[in-house]
Amino acid sequence: MESVLTINNLTKKYGRLTAVNNLSLDVKRGDVFGILGPNGSGKTTTLGILLDVIKRTSGDFQWFDKPPTKEMRKRIGAILETPIFYPYLSATKNLEIVAKIKGAPLSNIDPVLKKVELYERKDDKFRTFSLGMKQRLSIASALVCDPEVMILDEPTNGLDPQGIAEIRELIKGIAADGKTIILASHLLDEVQKVCTHFAVLKKGNLLYTGLVDDIDKGIVNVEVASEETTLKEVLESCPFVEKVKEEDGKYVAQLSDDKQAMDINKYLFEHGIGVSHLLTQKKSLEKQFLELLAESETV
């Protein structure tokens, strides 16, 4: 797959503070790439550098396998901060101003308003919009030039659960149209439900990058409960159980050799243990994220 964005050893320092430290990433065409991290991790600084809003200290990056240029910037739509709209103008009039600034045809306005589900409100003044509607108009302003890449910084920040769900579905729809999306967020659920790939930053350092689908692959943990008092002893004797720990009145067995819950159930049955609870734990992005942050503290 073609690389849309390649970052090589990117660093940004503010005096003694290193906001981004030797960051290298690769984003392919069609990815929905989440940059995840707590506040102060360097997410917004990184996006600012990529959009030439912030000057980098060292390192470099390429858009579409070429050094960044003003002309290339037209292929990228971005929301770093909430765009300033005129409160007394309608959605259409505000987007007409954006289109003229970006050199985009006015014929793009109605389609993007339909895309963000604001077409029925296109003649209403911006000041009458809810926070979620304002955010959708922000996304429409980034879409009006029909970019190949969308950069979204905390797109659901401050929204209620319904607004978050609406923006999430909108992002999925934009991705389905074939656009590459780079999304910065501190919301783990947002990244897991929307993104195909993700990277974890902490204090400007890259802790991890990979596929969202790989989160629950690898180690298999199975929760087991039984009335039998010898359960722990039998679990620990199992040749494909790596370790056993107790959690909330149940035992969690870490399996090896590609074994699954059915294998541990069979082993226990053969050793006279009938189980009352058997559940494979799915590893969430939250759990992996917290593990990565904890590991970074010990390095």
N, C-alpha and C positions, 0 to 999 in steps of 0.2 A: 504493500500500500504506500501511496505517496505521502511523504511527510509534509504536513501543513505548517508545523512549527517545530524548529529544532533549537534548543537552548543549550549553550555550551559554557559551563563554568561561570555562570552569571553571578556577579557580586555587587552589592550596593552597601556602602558604608556612610554613616552619618557621624563623623568624628570617631569616637571610640565604639559606637554602636554599629554592629553589622546586622543590617535588616535582612539581607539575602546573602547566603554564604555558599559560593561555589556550586550553584544549582545547575544541573543538567537534566533536561527532559526532552521527550520526543512525542509529538502529537500527530497522529495519522489522520488522513482525510476520512470523515464520517464518524470520528470519535466524539463521544460526549465525555469530556475529560474534566473530572472534578479535582480542584486543588483544595485540600482539606487541612484545617488547622485551627487552633484556638486564636483568639485575638492577639495580635502582635507576632504572629508566626511568619509574616512576610508575604502573605497572599496578595494584598492590594498593591504593595510595593512592586512585586513581580509583574502584575498586570500593567501597572503604570509605566514600567520600563518597556514592556512589549508594545505599548501604544505611544511611545516616545513622549510621554507626559513627564516621566522621571528619568534623569540621566544616570546611566549605570556607571559604577566605579571601574569594573573590569569584566571580562568575559564578552560573549557575543551571542546573537541569536539570528535566525533566518526565518523569514516567512516564505513558504512555497519554494524552499531550497535556494533563496536569493537573499542578499542583504536587504534590510528594510528601506523602503523609499516612500515618499509622500504619495506617489501614484499607487503603490501597493496597498497603502493604508485604506484606499477606497474599497478594497475587497474585504474589509473587516468592519463589522458593526459592533459597537461596544456600549455598555452602560457601566461606568466606574462609579459615578455618583448619580443621584436622582437628577435627570435633566431639568432645566428650568423652562417651564412652559408659561405662557401668558394666561393668567386665570380668567380673564374676560373674553378670551377667544375660544372658539369651538375646537374639538379634536381635529377636525379637518383643517382649519385655518392654522393651527399650531404645526401640523405635519407639513403643510405647504411651505412654511418658513424653513423647517428642517430640510425638506427636499431641495429647496432653492440653495441653501447653504452647501449641501452635499452634492449638488449637481445631478440629482435624481429626477426622473420624469414624474410629473404630478399624477400620471396614470397609475403609479404604484400605490397611491394612498388608499384608495378603496379596498384593493385586495389585502393590504396589511391590516386595515381596520377590521376586515372580516376574519382574518387569521387570528387576531387577538380578541375577537368577539366584542368589538366596540362599534360595529357598523351601525347598529340601531341607535347609538348615542353620538353619532359623528357630528351632529349639529348642536350638541349641548356644550355649554361652557365648561372648561376644565375645572373651574372652582366647584362645580356641582358633583364631581366624581368622587367616589370612595377611594381609600388608599390603594385597594387592589386594582381598581380601574386605572388609577394614575400610574401604577407600576406597569400595567399592560400597555398603556399608551407609551411609556418609556421604551418598552420592548418594540412597539410599533415604530418608534422613531429610529431605532437601530436597524430595523428591517427594511426601512423605506428605500435604502439604496441597494437592496437585494444582495447583501454581502454573502461571501462564501463561508466566512467564519463569524461566529457570534461570541463575544466576550461578555460575561455577566458576573458582576461582583455582588455577592450576597443578594440575589434577585428576590428572595422572599423575606428580607429583613423587615421586621415590624408588622408583618401581616398576620391576620387571624387564621385559624386552621382552614377555613374555607378558602381564603385568599391564597394560602400556601398551596392547597390542592389545585386551585385553578392555574397558578403559575407553573406548577409542576407538570400539569397536562399540556400546557402551552409549550413548554420547553421540549417535551416529548414529541409534540406535533412538528415543531421546527426541525428537530433532529430527523424525523421521518421524511422530511422534504429533502434530506441529503446534505444539510448544512453541518459543518463541524462546530461544536460548541465547547468553549472553555469556561468553566464555571467555578468560581471561588465561593466557598461556604464554610461555616463552622457547624452547620447542621448535618449530623451524620446520616439521619434518615433521608434527607433530601438527596445526598450524594448516592446512597445505596439504591434509591428508587428511580433515579433519573440517569445516572452516569454509567458508561461502559468501562471506563478506566478511572483511576484515581491516584493521587499522590498525597502524601502526608508531610506537612511542613511543621517544624517547631523551631521558633527563634531563628528563622531563616535557613535552617538546615533541612535537607531532604531525608526523611526517615524511611520512606517506603514508596514504591510505585508499582502498580500492577493492575490486573483486571478485577473489576467488581465481582464477576462470576467466580473468581478463584477464592473468594473469602471463606466459603464453607468447604473448601477442598482440603485434602491432606489428612490431618489428625482427626479421628472420629472419637467422640466422647459419647458414652451411653449412660443415661440415668437408669439405675436399677433399685427397686425396692422389693422386699419380701418379708414374710412373717418369720422366715427361718433365721435363727440367730447365727448360723454359720455362714451367712451370705458373704461377708467381707473376706473370711478365710478362703472360701471357694473361689471368689473373684481373684484374689491374690495368687492362687495356685494355677490360674488359667495361663497357658503358655503364650497366648497372644494378647494378654492384658499388660500394658506397660506400667501403669500405676493406678491406684485407687485412692479416691479422696471422698470425704463425707460432706454433703451439702444439703441443708434443710431436711434432715431426716432420711435422705436417700444417699446411695453411693454412686459416684461417677467414675466409670471405668474408661480409661484411655486405651483404645485398641490399636493394634499394629497389623502389618501384613495385609492391608486392604480388607480387614474383617469388618463385619457390620453387626447391627443389633441382633439379627436372626442367628448369627454364629454364637454370640454370647448367651442367647436364650437357649440354644441347643445344648451348649456346654453345661449350663446350670441345670437344665432338666436331666441330663445324663448323670449329674452328681447329686440328684435328689432335691434340687432347689426349685420350687415353684414361685414365679415372680408375680407380684401384684402391680408392678409398674415397670415399664420399659420404654424409654424414649431417647431417640438420637438427638443430641443437642446440635442445633444449627448455629454456626458461628456468625454473629452479627458484625457489621462494620464497627459498631460501637465497641464491641469487645476487642476487636483487633486494634482499633485506634487507641484504646486505653492501654493495651498491652505494649504497643509501640512507644507510647509516651513514657510508660513505666520503665521499659528497657533503656530508653535514652537517658533516664536519670542515673542509671548505674554505669553508664559508659564514661 
